[in-house]
Amino acid sequence: MQKEEWVLRPVCGNKTRVKIREGTVLINFPLDCPKCRQESLVDAQNFENNNSEKKEQKIE
C-alpha cells in the first residue's frame, strides 16, 4: 500500500481536503482552505510543499 499524506495549507497550516501519494507531483495546483477561505497556487513533490509565495485570492 502506498503512503498517503494530507496537503497542508502553506499560509495558515490547516489541513485541506486533498491527499497526495508517493510520486505525486503538483505544479501550480489551486489549493483552497475551507477555514480561512483563501486560495493559493502550490507546487508539491515527494510530500514537500514547495510554495513560492504565489498569488493568493479570497474565495467569495
TIDO-780955 format. One record per atom (N, C-alpha, C, CB): atom name; residue in one letter; x, y, z. Coordinates in Angstrom, 3 decimals. Glycine has a CB too. Layout:
BEGIN
<node 'CA'; 'a'; <X; Y; Z>>,
...
end
This chain:
BEGIN
<node 'N'; 'm'; <0.842; -1.190; 0.000>>,
<node 'CA'; 'm'; <0.000; 0.000; 0.000>>,
<node 'C'; 'm'; <0.878; 1.241; 0.000>>,
<node 'CB'; 'm'; <-0.953; 0.005; 1.218>>,
<node 'N'; 'q'; <0.483; 2.226; -0.788>>,
<node 'CA'; 'q'; <1.269; 3.444; -0.885>>,
<node 'C'; 'q'; <0.990; 4.372; 0.296>>,
<node 'CB'; 'q'; <0.975; 4.160; -2.203>>,
<node 'N'; 'k'; <2.004; 5.119; 0.664>>,
<node 'CA'; 'k'; <1.881; 6.093; 1.746>>,
<node 'C'; 'k'; <1.103; 7.306; 1.229>>,
<node 'CB'; 'k'; <3.291; 6.518; 2.286>>,
<node 'N'; 'e'; <0.193; 7.822; 2.044>>,
<node 'CA'; 'e'; <-0.600; 8.999; 1.706>>,
<node 'C'; 'e'; <-0.465; 10.032; 2.808>>,
<node 'CB'; 'e'; <-2.082; 8.626; 1.487>>,
<node 'N'; 'e'; <-0.508; 11.285; 2.437>>,
<node 'CA'; 'e'; <-0.487; 12.385; 3.418>>,
<node 'C'; 'e'; <-1.436; 13.475; 2.967>>,
<node 'CB'; 'e'; <0.952; 12.958; 3.598>>,
<node 'N'; 'w'; <-1.987; 14.179; 3.950>>,
<node 'CA'; 'w'; <-2.828; 15.334; 3.663>>,
<node 'C'; 'w'; <-1.943; 16.498; 3.230>>,
<node 'CB'; 'w'; <-3.688; 15.720; 4.900>>,
<node 'N'; 'v'; <-2.449; 17.308; 2.324>>,
<node 'CA'; 'v'; <-1.749; 18.530; 1.925>>,
<node 'C'; 'v'; <-2.139; 19.613; 2.916>>,
<node 'CB'; 'v'; <-2.100; 18.952; 0.443>>,
<node 'N'; 'l'; <-1.133; 20.260; 3.506>>,
<node 'CA'; 'l'; <-1.385; 21.340; 4.461>>,
<node 'C'; 'l'; <-1.290; 22.682; 3.765>>,
<node 'CB'; 'l'; <-0.396; 21.278; 5.637>>,
<node 'N'; 'r'; <-2.105; 23.593; 4.203>>,
<node 'CA'; 'r'; <-2.113; 24.946; 3.654>>,
<node 'C'; 'r'; <-0.836; 25.646; 4.069>>,
<node 'CB'; 'r'; <-3.359; 25.743; 4.129>>,
<node 'N'; 'p'; <-0.060; 26.205; 3.116>>,
<node 'CA'; 'p'; <1.221; 26.814; 3.463>>,
<node 'C'; 'p'; <1.112; 28.081; 4.309>>,
<node 'CB'; 'p'; <1.965; 27.129; 2.219>>,
<node 'N'; 'v'; <0.019; 28.822; 4.189>>,
<node 'CA'; 'v'; <-0.106; 30.093; 4.917>>,
<node 'C'; 'v'; <-0.599; 29.877; 6.345>>,
<node 'CB'; 'v'; <-1.060; 31.036; 4.177>>,
<node 'N'; 'c'; <-1.719; 29.158; 6.501>>,
<node 'CA'; 'c'; <-2.300; 29.005; 7.834>>,
<node 'C'; 'c'; <-1.979; 27.656; 8.475>>,
<node 'CB'; 'c'; <-3.794; 29.181; 7.760>>,
<node 'N'; 'g'; <-1.483; 26.676; 7.696>>,
<node 'CA'; 'g'; <-1.114; 25.373; 8.240>>,
<node 'C'; 'g'; <-2.278; 24.428; 8.454>>,
<node 'CB'; 'g'; <-0.413; 25.560; 9.520>>,
<node 'N'; 'n'; <-3.477; 24.813; 8.024>>,
<node 'CA'; 'n'; <-4.647; 23.949; 8.168>>,
<node 'C'; 'n'; <-4.605; 22.796; 7.176>>,
<node 'CB'; 'n'; <-5.931; 24.755; 7.980>>,
<node 'N'; 'k'; <-5.233; 21.696; 7.548>>,
<node 'CA'; 'k'; <-5.327; 20.541; 6.671>>,
<node 'C'; 'k'; <-6.400; 20.807; 5.624>>,
<node 'CB'; 'k'; <-5.641; 19.250; 7.476>>,
<node 'N'; 't'; <-6.125; 20.460; 4.374>>,
<node 'CA'; 't'; <-7.097; 20.647; 3.299>>,
<node 'C'; 't'; <-7.814; 19.336; 3.024>>,
<node 'CB'; 't'; <-6.410; 21.171; 2.017>>,
<node 'N'; 'r'; <-8.624; 19.312; 1.993>>,
<node 'CA'; 'r'; <-9.366; 18.103; 1.621>>,
<node 'C'; 'r'; <-8.641; 17.317; 0.547>>,
<node 'CB'; 'r'; <-10.765; 18.464; 1.139>>,
<node 'N'; 'v'; <-7.347; 17.564; 0.373>>,
<node 'CA'; 'v'; <-6.564; 16.931; -0.680>>,
<node 'C'; 'v'; <-5.502; 16.028; -0.059>>,
<node 'CB'; 'v'; <-5.910; 17.994; -1.595>>,
<node 'N'; 'k'; <-5.414; 14.798; -0.550>>,
<node 'CA'; 'k'; <-4.369; 13.867; -0.139>>,
<node 'C'; 'k'; <-3.463; 13.617; -1.330>>,
<node 'CB'; 'k'; <-4.971; 12.531; 0.399>>,
<node 'N'; 'i'; <-2.167; 13.407; -1.061>>,
<node 'CA'; 'i'; <-1.248; 13.032; -2.134>>,
<node 'C'; 'i'; <-0.558; 11.728; -1.757>>,
<node 'CB'; 'i'; <-0.202; 14.158; -2.399>>,
<node 'N'; 'r'; <-0.152; 10.991; -2.778>>,
<node 'CA'; 'r'; <0.562; 9.732; -2.586>>,
<node 'C'; 'r'; <2.004; 9.906; -3.000>>,
<node 'CB'; 'r'; <-0.096; 8.588; -3.383>>,
<node 'N'; 'e'; <2.823; 8.886; -2.708>>,
<node 'CA'; 'e'; <4.213; 8.904; -3.131>>,
<node 'C'; 'e'; <4.266; 9.032; -4.655>>,
<node 'CB'; 'e'; <4.959; 7.624; -2.650>>,
<node 'N'; 'g'; <5.158; 9.855; -5.133>>,
<node 'CA'; 'g'; <5.324; 10.032; -6.571>>,
<node 'C'; 'g'; <4.393; 11.059; -7.188>>,
<node 'CB'; 'g'; <5.125; 8.736; -7.249>>,
<node 'N'; 't'; <3.496; 11.661; -6.390>>,
<node 'CA'; 't'; <2.592; 12.676; -6.918>>,
<node 'C'; 't'; <3.329; 13.998; -7.069>>,
<node 'CB'; 't'; <1.363; 12.844; -6.003>>,
<node 'N'; 'v'; <3.127; 14.641; -8.206>>,
<node 'CA'; 'v'; <3.740; 15.944; -8.468>>,
<node 'C'; 'v'; <2.616; 16.938; -8.753>>,
<node 'CB'; 'v'; <4.759; 15.873; -9.671>>,
<node 'N'; 'l'; <2.578; 18.014; -7.997>>,
<node 'CA'; 'l'; <1.607; 19.080; -8.217>>,
<node 'C'; 'l'; <2.356; 20.318; -8.689>>,
<node 'CB'; 'l'; <0.784; 19.380; -6.920>>,
<node 'N'; 'i'; <1.920; 20.888; -9.788>>,
<node 'CA'; 'i'; <2.535; 22.113; -10.310>>,
<node 'C'; 'i'; <1.417; 23.121; -10.546>>,
<node 'CB'; 'i'; <3.353; 21.839; -11.638>>,
<node 'N'; 'n'; <1.536; 24.289; -9.916>>,
<node 'CA'; 'n'; <0.518; 25.341; -9.994>>,
<node 'C'; 'n'; <-0.874; 24.807; -9.668>>,
<node 'CB'; 'n'; <0.516; 25.971; -11.385>>,
<node 'N'; 'f'; <-0.961; 24.041; -8.587>>,
<node 'CA'; 'f'; <-2.226; 23.439; -8.164>>,
<node 'C'; 'f'; <-3.004; 24.453; -7.332>>,
<node 'CB'; 'f'; <-1.982; 22.128; -7.353>>,
<node 'N'; 'p'; <-4.259; 24.759; -7.705>>,
<node 'CA'; 'p'; <-5.058; 25.714; -6.917>>,
<node 'C'; 'p'; <-5.576; 25.044; -5.644>>,
<node 'CB'; 'p'; <-6.248; 26.263; -7.758>>,
<node 'N'; 'l'; <-5.043; 25.451; -4.515>>,
<node 'CA'; 'l'; <-5.376; 24.852; -3.228>>,
<node 'C'; 'l'; <-6.175; 25.854; -2.411>>,
<node 'CB'; 'l'; <-4.097; 24.410; -2.465>>,
<node 'N'; 'd'; <-7.379; 25.464; -2.008>>,
<node 'CA'; 'd'; <-8.189; 26.378; -1.207>>,
<node 'C'; 'd'; <-8.352; 25.837; 0.202>>,
<node 'CB'; 'd'; <-9.564; 26.599; -1.857>>,
<node 'N'; 'c'; <-8.517; 26.756; 1.118>>,
<node 'CA'; 'c'; <-8.662; 26.414; 2.527>>,
<node 'C'; 'c'; <-10.112; 26.652; 2.943>>,
<node 'CB'; 'c'; <-7.683; 27.245; 3.410>>,
<node 'N'; 'p'; <-10.790; 25.613; 3.461>>,
<node 'CA'; 'p'; <-12.179; 25.792; 3.865>>,
<node 'C'; 'p'; <-12.340; 26.671; 5.115>>,
<node 'CB'; 'p'; <-12.804; 24.447; 4.114>>,
<node 'N'; 'k'; <-11.287; 26.819; 5.899>>,
<node 'CA'; 'k'; <-11.397; 27.611; 7.133>>,
<node 'C'; 'k'; <-11.129; 29.097; 6.905>>,
<node 'CB'; 'k'; <-10.430; 27.079; 8.176>>,
<node 'N'; 'c'; <-9.992; 29.422; 6.272>>,
<node 'CA'; 'c'; <-9.686; 30.843; 6.084>>,
<node 'C'; 'c'; <-10.206; 31.375; 4.752>>,
<node 'CB'; 'c'; <-8.185; 31.068; 6.171>>,
<node 'N'; 'r'; <-10.781; 30.495; 3.929>>,
<node 'CA'; 'r'; <-11.426; 30.850; 2.673>>,
<node 'C'; 'r'; <-10.528; 31.618; 1.718>>,
<node 'CB'; 'r'; <-12.642; 31.653; 2.951>>,
<node 'N'; 'q'; <-9.288; 31.180; 1.599>>,
<node 'CA'; 'q'; <-8.357; 31.759; 0.636>>,
<node 'C'; 'q'; <-7.835; 30.658; -0.265>>,
<node 'CB'; 'q'; <-7.188; 32.486; 1.350>>,
<node 'N'; 'e'; <-7.414; 31.056; -1.447>>,
<node 'CA'; 'e'; <-6.880; 30.104; -2.409>>,
<node 'C'; 'e'; <-5.471; 30.525; -2.797>>,
<node 'CB'; 'e'; <-7.789; 30.005; -3.657>>,
<node 'N'; 's'; <-4.589; 29.556; -2.981>>,
<node 'CA'; 's'; <-3.238; 29.856; -3.439>>,
<node 'C'; 's'; <-2.778; 28.746; -4.370>>,
<node 'CB'; 's'; <-2.261; 30.016; -2.242>>,
<node 'N'; 'l'; <-1.813; 29.049; -5.207>>,
<node 'CA'; 'l'; <-1.235; 28.071; -6.115>>,
<node 'C'; 'l'; <-0.020; 27.463; -5.445>>,
<node 'CB'; 'l'; <-0.860; 28.713; -7.482>>,
<node 'N'; 'v'; <0.047; 26.135; -5.401>>,
<node 'CA'; 'v'; <1.150; 25.453; -4.733>>,
<node 'C'; 'v'; <1.822; 24.461; -5.669>>,
<node 'CB'; 'v'; <0.654; 24.739; -3.478>>,
<node 'N'; 'd'; <3.066; 24.152; -5.362>>,
<node 'CA'; 'd'; <3.831; 23.105; -6.020>>,
<node 'C'; 'd'; <4.216; 22.096; -4.939>>,
<node 'CB'; 'd'; <5.104; 23.685; -6.762>>,
<node 'N'; 'a'; <4.066; 20.818; -5.226>>,
<node 'CA'; 'a'; <4.423; 19.788; -4.252>>,
<node 'C'; 'a'; <5.028; 18.595; -4.976>>,
<node 'CB'; 'a'; <3.187; 19.355; -3.422>>,
<node 'N'; 'q'; <6.054; 18.027; -4.350>>,
<node 'CA'; 'q'; <6.703; 16.836; -4.893>>,
<node 'C'; 'q'; <7.341; 16.082; -3.730>>,
<node 'CB'; 'q'; <7.773; 17.208; -5.987>>,
<node 'N'; 'n'; <7.200; 14.765; -3.705>>,
<node 'CA'; 'n'; <7.754; 13.919; -2.649>>,
<node 'C'; 'n'; <7.325; 14.371; -1.257>>,
<node 'CB'; 'n'; <9.266; 13.907; -2.737>>,
<node 'N'; 'f'; <6.051; 14.654; -1.096>>,
<node 'CA'; 'f'; <5.452; 15.082; 0.177>>,
<node 'C'; 'f'; <5.999; 16.412; 0.698>>,
<node 'CB'; 'f'; <5.673; 14.019; 1.219>>,
<node 'N'; 'e'; <6.666; 17.193; -0.141>>,
<node 'CA'; 'e'; <7.155; 18.502; 0.275>>,
<node 'C'; 'e'; <6.411; 19.574; -0.493>>,
<node 'CB'; 'e'; <8.682; 18.628; 0.054>>,
<node 'N'; 'n'; <5.904; 20.548; 0.241>>,
<node 'CA'; 'n'; <5.179; 21.649; -0.363>>,
<node 'C'; 'n'; <6.181; 22.745; -0.698>>,
<node 'CB'; 'n'; <4.055; 22.176; 0.580>>,
<node 'N'; 'n'; <6.411; 22.960; -1.981>>,
<node 'CA'; 'n'; <7.369; 23.971; -2.427>>,
<node 'C'; 'n'; <6.634; 25.239; -2.813>>,
<node 'CB'; 'n'; <8.209; 23.453; -3.614>>,
<node 'N'; 'n'; <6.012; 25.867; -1.829>>,
<node 'CA'; 'n'; <5.254; 27.082; -2.098>>,
<node 'C'; 'n'; <6.200; 28.243; -2.274>>,
<node 'CB'; 'n'; <4.256; 27.370; -0.974>>,
<node 'N'; 's'; <6.082; 28.904; -3.395>>,
<node 'CA'; 's'; <6.946; 30.048; -3.668>>,
<node 'C'; 's'; <6.189; 31.357; -3.540>>,
<node 'CB'; 's'; <7.553; 29.935; -5.056>>,
<node 'N'; 'e'; <5.307; 31.400; -2.527>>,
<node 'CA'; 'e'; <4.515; 32.608; -2.265>>,
<node 'C'; 'e'; <3.845; 33.105; -3.534>>,
<node 'CB'; 'e'; <5.397; 33.714; -1.672>>,
<node 'N'; 'k'; <3.055; 32.239; -4.118>>,
<node 'CA'; 'k'; <2.349; 32.597; -5.333>>,
<node 'C'; 'k'; <1.085; 33.351; -4.981>>,
<node 'CB'; 'k'; <2.025; 31.352; -6.166>>,
<node 'N'; 'k'; <0.389; 33.798; -5.996>>,
<node 'CA'; 'k'; <-0.779; 34.642; -5.834>>,
<node 'C'; 'k'; <-1.846; 33.984; -4.962>>,
<node 'CB'; 'k'; <-1.357; 34.984; -7.186>>,
<node 'N'; 'e'; <-2.377; 34.738; -4.040>>,
<node 'CA'; 'e'; <-3.480; 34.283; -3.192>>,
<node 'C'; 'e'; <-4.670; 35.164; -3.461>>,
<node 'CB'; 'e'; <-3.100; 34.309; -1.683>>,
<node 'N'; 'q'; <-5.842; 34.567; -3.384>>,
<node 'CA'; 'q'; <-7.042; 35.358; -3.530>>,
<node 'C'; 'q'; <-8.130; 34.850; -2.589>>,
<node 'CB'; 'q'; <-7.525; 35.331; -4.979>>,
<node 'N'; 'k'; <-8.995; 35.741; -2.204>>,
<node 'CA'; 'k'; <-10.082; 35.385; -1.288>>,
<node 'C'; 'k'; <-11.211; 34.740; -2.074>>,
<node 'CB'; 'k'; <-10.595; 36.632; -0.517>>,
<node 'N'; 'i'; <-11.733; 33.641; -1.580>>,
<node 'CA'; 'i'; <-12.849; 32.948; -2.213>>,
<node 'C'; 'i'; <-14.139; 33.558; -1.712>>,
<node 'CB'; 'i'; <-12.807; 31.424; -1.926>>,
<node 'N'; 'e'; <-15.014; 33.890; -2.631>>,
<node 'CA'; 'e'; <-16.280; 34.512; -2.240>>,
<node 'C'; 'e'; <-17.411; 33.535; -2.249>>,
<node 'CB'; 'e'; <-16.608; 35.658; -3.143>>,
end
